[in-house]
């Protein structure tokens, strides 16, 4: 089996990583191959599904050209500094070039103990593997930058968490796995040479256009800030809560990475937290821009010696760049909200009008996804609210009159739009998903998988691959959970 590796990170100095082979497993068995992604990567599906392919993606065989390594990084975890983290249960097999000519990491997650495991077993159980597969692929279908799932296998082994659970390995892809924490690792050691090598690697790999800037490292910072501001706005536009926005979980490439206790909201609540380890609500939905800004400040501090030899000058340059985060985010977030309610041109009062809707949704426990999706279907060219026409949205509010009051103002604003209803509704449907990975569906899928039944997993993948389509035959997957189905906590795989 040939995997066309073209490795670049492995050419960096040895202090960037630990070279180590994956730990073999007892009895690997294929759960799923992501066929469209495999084809995009130029991989032969027959080879991937062969015995040799399964052995490679379970860690039982190292393919030719692979240079397995565990990446070193540090990080702030829930605000506390940890000087050495690193890949404790993941191994980078190598890099290949995709159909667009872009470099792509191939990484095994759950591949066994590494020098960075910090007492962990380096393994993964089937629940988090399937969760990451489903949610990362859903994010990709939602057109949000993300790592992706290529292969999921079971290992035929039992691992211990709170109880004995079946083991699994996820093969995921990314434009890279370089994090804010990767830079922090070297900054903490005052290794300016390594910081320069790493920054140059990132520029060449992700942002070659900044090489022509007067100050490439400052331009790198500005570009990463802009990417992250846009990413957070995209998350919030679909009600996504990452759950563990530590600096080691923020990708320099601007992709969503490390799906641990992540979740999508059902009823809108700006203070919503799902992560079982986020006891203080640090990473609540509404706080994600603030945390991203903080993480970016950590990144900026690591490359100060590269921005300018004069530390005071470097600090001022970095501060100026960081001050752009709020404006970048506000532009992206305001644009997202306008599109969600059908406004094509920015007008005075638009942002406040949508914020008013969000406030009413929070008070009335209205489902985030369904409210915006059903709003797509409502007529706009009438003088006052027509309750029968609006019933599909009104029913989502504890007090339907609260929506009625807002709808009058919304329609008054729509009158100033040049679009007719058909065009507006079509554009709204393109940004307001009908299907998201609802938490109760994910839990049902994991429960079935523990019994050896992967049909709910396959079904969920199929439905979520077309999130903006109506799919009337799959309408139950739109439905919020019943009270007894609600998921209040999500958990890390470790």
C-alpha positions as a printed Julia matrix, in Angstrom:
494×3 Matrix{Float64}:
   0.0    0.0    0.0
   1.43   3.37  -1.06
   0.74   6.55   0.88
   2.43   9.48  -0.92
   4.1   11.05   2.11
   5.93  14.33   1.67
   6.95  15.21   5.22
   8.12  18.66   6.26
   7.55  18.89  10.02
   9.76  15.84  10.54
  12.65  17.79   9.0
  12.61  20.3   11.86
  15.1   19.76  14.72
  14.57  16.81  17.04
  13.52  19.04  19.96
  10.25  19.73  18.12
   8.94  16.21  18.69
   9.6   12.67  19.87
  10.0    9.97  17.24
   8.01   6.93  18.29
   6.03   4.22  16.53
   2.39   3.53  17.35
   1.66   0.76  19.82
   0.07  -2.27  18.07
  -3.43  -3.34  19.05
  -4.92  -6.79  19.52
  -7.59  -7.15  16.85
  -8.27  -4.11  14.66
 -11.55  -3.88  12.82
 -12.68  -1.21  10.37
 -15.65   0.94  11.42
 -15.67   3.47   8.59
 -13.59   4.99   5.8
 -14.38   8.55   4.76
 -14.52   7.81   1.05
 -14.94  11.38  -0.28
 -12.02  12.63   1.81
  -9.87   9.65   0.82
 -10.49  10.39  -2.85
  -9.66  14.06  -2.3
  -6.35  12.97  -0.78
  -5.65  10.74  -3.76
  -5.81   7.53  -1.71
  -6.94   4.2   -3.12
 -10.1    3.02  -1.35
  -9.36  -0.63  -2.07
  -6.02  -0.25  -0.33
  -7.5    1.64   2.6
 -10.06  -1.1    3.28
  -7.57  -3.92   2.84
  -6.03  -5.8    5.75
  -2.85  -3.76   5.28
  -4.82  -0.52   5.36
  -6.6   -1.48   8.57
  -3.26  -2.39  10.13
  -1.82   1.0    9.19
  -4.74   2.98  10.58
  -4.84   0.98  13.79
  -1.11   1.47  14.38
  -0.12  -2.14  13.75
   1.99  -1.28  10.71
   4.08   1.76   9.84
   3.71   2.49   6.12
   6.66   3.24   3.9
   7.54   6.92   3.93
   5.91   7.55   7.3
   7.96   9.21  10.02
   5.77   8.79  13.12
   6.23  11.48  15.74
   4.52  12.98  18.77
   4.6   16.79  18.62
   5.84  18.81  21.56
   3.79  21.73  22.86
   2.82  23.51  26.07
  -0.29  25.46  26.98
  -2.59  27.32  29.28
  -5.29  24.87  30.39
  -8.26  26.62  32.01
  -5.9   29.54  32.59
  -3.21  27.51  34.35
   0.22  27.25  32.74
   1.55  23.8   31.86
   5.1   24.02  30.42
   5.0   20.63  28.71
   2.01  18.89  27.2
   2.52  17.39  23.74
   0.77  14.58  21.91
  -0.04  12.18  24.69
  -2.18   9.83  22.61
  -1.64  10.99  19.04
   1.03  10.36  16.45
   1.65  12.24  13.22
   2.25   9.6   10.56
   3.3   12.18   7.99
   2.04  14.63   5.39
   0.59  14.23   1.92
  -0.44  16.7   -0.76
  -4.17  16.83  -1.49
  -6.03  17.39  -4.77
  -5.73  21.16  -4.35
  -1.97  20.99  -3.91
  -2.23  21.7   -0.19
  -0.21  19.95   2.48
  -2.23  17.74   4.84
  -1.29  15.95   8.08
  -2.29  12.33   8.63
  -2.49  11.66  12.36
  -3.51   8.67  14.47
  -5.41   9.52  17.65
  -5.43   6.83  20.31
  -2.22   5.26  18.99
  -0.65   4.48  22.36
   1.69   5.85  24.99
   4.18   8.61  24.06
   6.8   10.53  26.05
   4.14  13.23  26.5
   1.41  10.97  27.91
   1.93  12.2   31.49
   0.75   8.95  33.01
  -2.07   8.4   30.52
  -2.5    5.21  28.54
  -2.34   6.93  25.16
  -5.52   5.19  24.06
  -9.0    6.28  23.04
 -12.35   4.59  23.53
 -15.02   4.31  20.9
 -17.25   7.14  22.21
 -14.88  10.1   21.71
 -13.62   8.62  18.43
 -17.13   8.51  16.96
 -18.02  11.89  18.47
 -15.02  13.54  16.82
 -15.73  11.76  13.55
 -19.34  12.92  13.48
 -18.81  16.47  14.71
 -15.72  17.25  12.65
 -17.39  15.96   9.47
 -20.53  17.94  10.32
 -18.41  21.06  10.73
 -16.83  20.46   7.34
 -20.28  20.1    5.76
 -21.28  23.35   7.48
 -18.34  24.98   5.65
 -16.44  25.75   8.86
 -12.64  25.19   8.79
 -11.85  22.01  10.69
  -9.72  18.95  11.05
 -11.42  15.97   9.43
 -11.93  12.27  10.08
 -10.47   9.81   7.58
 -10.72   6.39   9.25
 -12.19   4.94  12.45
 -11.23   1.47  13.68
 -11.89  -0.53  16.81
  -8.89  -2.19  18.45
 -10.32  -5.34  19.98
  -8.95  -4.16  23.33
 -10.57  -2.89  26.49
  -9.41   0.35  28.05
 -10.3    1.74  31.45
 -11.93   5.09  32.04
 -14.69   5.21  34.64
 -15.41   1.65  33.49
 -14.06  -0.86  30.96
 -14.75   0.38  27.42
 -13.92  -0.79  23.89
 -10.83   0.85  22.42
 -10.65   2.65  19.08
  -8.31   4.72  16.92
  -9.25   7.74  14.83
  -7.22   8.81  11.82
  -7.73  12.51  11.28
  -6.4   15.04   8.81
  -5.47  18.69   9.25
  -3.69  21.38   7.31
  -1.33  21.06  10.28
  -1.45  20.3   14.0
   0.63  23.34  15.0
  -0.96  25.16  17.92
  -0.53  28.31  19.96
   0.88  25.91  22.54
   3.59  24.79  20.09
   4.98  28.32  20.1
   4.56  28.54  23.88
   6.68  25.41  24.32
   9.72  27.11  22.8
   9.03  30.58  24.19
   9.02  29.13  27.71
  12.51  27.76  27.01
  13.66  31.07  25.49
  14.55  29.14  22.36
  14.38  31.99  19.84
  16.01  29.9   17.14
  13.25  27.29  17.4
  10.59  30.02  17.4
  12.0   31.45  14.19
  12.16  28.01  12.56
   8.59  27.29  13.63
   7.28  30.67  12.46
   9.03  30.27   9.11
   7.54  26.78   8.76
   4.05  28.15   9.47
   4.49  31.02   7.0
   5.72  28.72   4.24
   2.99  26.18   4.92
  -0.07  28.3    5.68
   0.54  31.96   4.93
   3.15  32.34   2.15
   1.65  35.71   1.21
   2.97  37.32   4.43
   6.55  36.6    3.38
   6.4   39.71   1.19
   5.32  41.96   4.07
   7.67  44.54   5.54
   7.56  42.62   8.82
   6.55  39.01   8.01
   6.25  37.93  11.65
   3.96  40.81  12.53
   1.96  40.05   9.39
   1.76  36.42  10.54
   0.29  37.54  13.86
  -2.23  39.8   12.14
  -3.29  37.03   9.77
  -3.71  34.44  12.53
  -5.78  36.96  14.52
  -8.07  37.58  11.53
  -8.48  33.85  10.87
  -9.42  33.12  14.47
 -11.88  35.99  14.67
 -13.69  34.64  11.62
 -13.6   31.07  12.95
 -15.19  32.0   16.28
 -17.96  33.91  14.49
 -18.63  30.83  12.34
 -18.82  28.63  15.45
 -21.28  30.92  17.15
 -23.4   31.22  14.03
 -24.31  27.53  14.31
 -24.51  27.41  18.11
 -21.25  25.5   18.57
 -19.42  25.4   21.91
 -15.87  24.07  21.73
 -15.67  23.3   25.43
 -11.89  23.32  25.94
 -10.43  26.44  24.34
  -7.03  25.98  25.95
  -4.07  27.44  24.05
  -2.96  23.93  23.11
  -6.34  23.45  21.42
  -6.08  26.52  19.17
  -4.68  25.78  15.73
  -2.41  28.34  14.08
  -3.99  27.47  10.72
  -7.43  28.71  11.8
  -9.08  25.28  11.81
 -11.29  23.84  14.53
  -9.2   21.24  16.34
  -9.52  18.8   19.25
 -13.19  17.89  19.64
 -13.37  16.88  23.27
 -16.4   17.95  25.34
 -17.79  19.99  22.45
 -21.5   20.39  21.76
 -24.13  22.29  19.8
 -26.79  24.17  21.74
 -30.41  23.16  21.62
 -32.26  25.94  23.47
 -30.41  29.23  23.12
 -28.47  30.17  26.24
 -25.48  32.51  25.9
 -24.02  31.18  29.15
 -24.36  27.54  28.13
 -21.56  25.17  29.14
 -21.48  21.44  28.4
 -17.96  20.4   29.39
 -17.95  18.36  32.58
 -14.6   19.89  33.57
 -15.57  23.54  32.98
 -16.91  24.16  36.47
 -16.66  27.96  36.31
 -18.09  28.48  32.83
 -14.79  29.75  31.45
 -15.54  28.44  27.96
 -19.26  29.23  27.79
 -20.78  30.03  24.41
 -20.69  33.82  24.77
 -17.16  33.85  26.2
 -15.53  32.2   23.18
 -14.46  35.5   21.52
 -12.93  36.7   24.8
 -11.02  33.44  25.25
  -9.81  33.47  21.65
  -8.5   37.0   22.17
  -6.68  35.87  25.32
  -5.16  32.87  23.52
  -3.99  35.11  20.7
  -2.32  37.4   23.23
  -0.42  34.33  24.4
   0.62  33.65  20.82
   1.7   37.25  20.31
   3.88  37.12  23.43
   5.78  34.12  22.06
   6.92  35.83  18.86
   7.88  39.22  20.29
  11.61  38.53  19.67
  10.78  37.9   16.01
   8.63  41.01  15.56
  11.36  43.39  16.7
  14.69  43.18  18.51
  13.55  46.06  20.7
  11.13  44.48  23.18
   9.16  47.68  23.81
   8.67  48.23  20.08
   7.63  44.59  19.64
   5.07  44.89  22.45
   3.51  48.0   20.92
   3.3   46.33  17.5
   1.72  43.22  19.02
  -0.78  45.27  21.04
  -1.84  47.1   17.92
  -2.37  43.8   16.12
  -4.3   42.33  19.03
  -6.56  45.37  19.16
  -7.78  44.39  15.7
  -9.34  41.16  17.01
 -12.49  42.84  18.32
 -13.15  44.72  15.1
 -12.44  41.61  13.01
 -14.77  39.52  15.14
 -17.5   42.17  15.26
 -17.48  42.51  11.48
 -17.65  38.73  10.99
 -20.3   38.23  13.7
 -22.48  41.13  12.55
 -22.3   39.88   8.97
 -23.25  36.37  10.09
 -26.24  37.59  12.08
 -27.5   39.8    9.25
 -27.37  36.89   6.83
 -29.18  34.62   9.28
 -32.21  36.93   9.36
 -32.14  37.83   5.65
 -30.52  41.27   5.6
 -28.22  41.73   2.62
 -27.11  45.3    3.27
 -25.92  46.68   6.59
 -28.24  49.34   7.96
 -28.4   51.2   11.24
 -30.02  49.16  13.98
 -29.55  45.75  12.3
 -27.23  44.33  14.94
 -29.45  45.53  17.77
 -32.49  43.99  16.09
 -30.88  40.54  15.88
 -29.56  40.87  19.43
 -33.13  41.55  20.5
 -34.19  38.29  18.85
 -31.4   36.4   20.64
 -32.46  37.91  23.96
 -36.06  36.84  23.4
 -34.86  33.36  22.39
 -32.87  33.06  25.62
 -35.77  34.17  27.79
 -38.18  31.84  25.99
 -35.79  28.85  25.7
 -36.23  28.8   21.95
 -34.24  26.22  20.0
 -31.32  28.0   18.32
 -31.14  25.97  15.12
 -34.87  25.56  14.51
 -35.69  29.22  15.2
 -33.38  30.48  12.48
 -34.21  27.65  10.07
 -37.94  28.14  10.35
 -37.54  31.9   10.09
 -36.29  31.21   6.55
 -39.78  30.07   5.54
 -41.74  33.08   6.78
 -43.06  35.74   4.37
 -41.6   39.19   4.78
 -43.78  41.43   2.69
 -46.75  41.91   5.04
 -47.54  44.86   7.27
 -48.08  42.98  10.51
 -47.47  39.58  11.97
 -49.79  36.9   10.68
 -49.87  34.39  13.52
 -50.97  31.36  11.46
 -48.12  31.91   9.0
 -45.66  32.35  11.85
 -46.86  29.41  13.92
 -43.85  27.21  13.12
 -41.59  29.73  14.88
 -44.02  30.95  17.53
 -44.4   27.43  18.91
 -40.68  27.43  19.79
 -41.18  30.29  22.28
 -42.57  29.82  25.78
 -44.37  33.12  25.21
 -45.26  33.25  21.49
 -46.2   36.92  21.69
 -42.55  37.69  22.34
 -41.75  36.49  18.83
 -44.78  38.33  17.42
 -43.44  41.63  18.78
 -40.04  41.03  17.21
 -41.46  39.86  13.89
 -43.24  43.19  13.4
 -39.87  45.0   13.63
 -38.16  42.39  11.44
 -40.71  42.79   8.67
 -40.52  46.56   8.9
 -36.79  46.24   8.26
 -37.28  43.73   5.41
 -39.32  46.3    3.51
 -36.06  48.18   2.95
 -34.49  45.12   1.28
 -34.34  44.95  -2.52
 -34.8   41.17  -2.56
 -38.11  39.41  -2.85
 -39.12  36.63  -0.47
 -37.99  33.77  -2.69
 -34.42  35.04  -3.09
 -34.16  36.05   0.57
 -35.45  32.72   1.82
 -33.06  30.84  -0.43
 -30.07  32.78   0.87
 -31.2   32.35   4.48
 -31.46  28.59   4.02
 -27.85  28.58   2.79
 -26.58  29.9    6.14
 -29.1   28.45   8.61
 -28.64  24.68   8.86
 -31.57  22.36   9.16
 -29.44  19.63  10.76
 -26.71  19.81  13.39
 -25.1   17.02  15.46
 -27.61  17.15  18.28
 -26.18  15.89  21.54
 -28.88  13.34  22.23
 -28.4   11.82  18.77
 -24.68  11.54  19.4
 -25.28   9.85  22.74
 -27.75   7.44  21.14
 -25.19   6.67  18.44
 -22.45   5.98  21.02
 -24.76   3.77  23.1
 -25.58   1.71  20.01
 -21.89   1.44  19.09
 -21.13   0.04  22.53
 -23.49  -2.8   21.57
 -21.63  -3.23  18.28
 -24.35  -1.52  16.25
 -22.9    1.19  13.98
 -26.04   1.81  11.94
 -27.0    4.98  13.9
 -23.44   6.25  13.36
 -23.7    5.67   9.6
 -27.14   7.28   9.48
 -25.97  10.34  11.4
 -23.02  10.8    9.06
 -25.32  10.61   6.04
 -27.84  13.13   7.41
 -25.21  15.61   8.55
 -23.41  15.52   5.22
 -26.22  17.73   3.83
 -26.98  20.1    6.73
 -28.58  22.85   4.64
 -30.97  20.55   2.75
 -34.52  19.95   3.98
 -34.36  16.12   3.8
 -38.03  15.54   4.73
 -37.38  11.81   5.1
 -34.95  12.63   7.91
 -37.07  15.25   9.67
 -36.8   13.51  13.1
 -33.09  14.4   13.11
 -34.09  18.08  13.23
 -36.05  17.62  16.43
 -34.71  18.87  19.77
 -34.44  16.3   22.57
 -37.31  15.37  24.81
 -36.73  16.35  28.45
 -35.54  12.84  29.3
 -33.15  12.86  26.29
 -31.39  16.12  27.1
 -27.6   16.0   27.46
 -26.28  18.38  30.09
 -22.64  17.28  30.26
 -20.08  16.16  27.72
 -16.75  14.57  28.53
 -13.14  14.46  27.37
 -11.88  11.14  25.99
  -9.27  10.94  28.72
